[in-house]
């Protein structure tokens, strides 16, 4: 399973000799993922918020200046980050803002729509 922890992409491998236990784990994980996806169905994002999420997703754990990358005022960046934090998509990491577990899902759905 691939996931992001504090801005770092990780892969976790869960193994068992029991196919029954593995099937149960798979069902549980699909259910948890679907719960997150369903909670995002009513989420509404402004274009600057989507751009911020995409920038954070693309930057990963690189140290970048968000105002420079987004070509906007630092106060505006702070307001957008606050709005995304309130929506549960961004949190504070050791080196700045990072996406929560929900953040990459939103970005991936956005990129799928754009590339369709």
TAURGI-V260715 format. One record per helix or strand of 3 or more residues. SS is the DSSP state (A for helix, B for strand). FROM is the first residue (numbers start at 0). TO is the last residue. If there is no record, write none. Layout:
# TAURGI-V260715
ss=SS from=FROM to=TO
ss=SS from=FROM to=TO
This chain:
# TAURGI-V260715
ss=B from=1 to=4
ss=B from=7 to=10
ss=A from=18 to=39
ss=A from=46 to=58
ss=A from=65 to=69
ss=A from=73 to=85
ss=B from=89 to=92
ss=B from=95 to=98
ss=A from=100 to=114
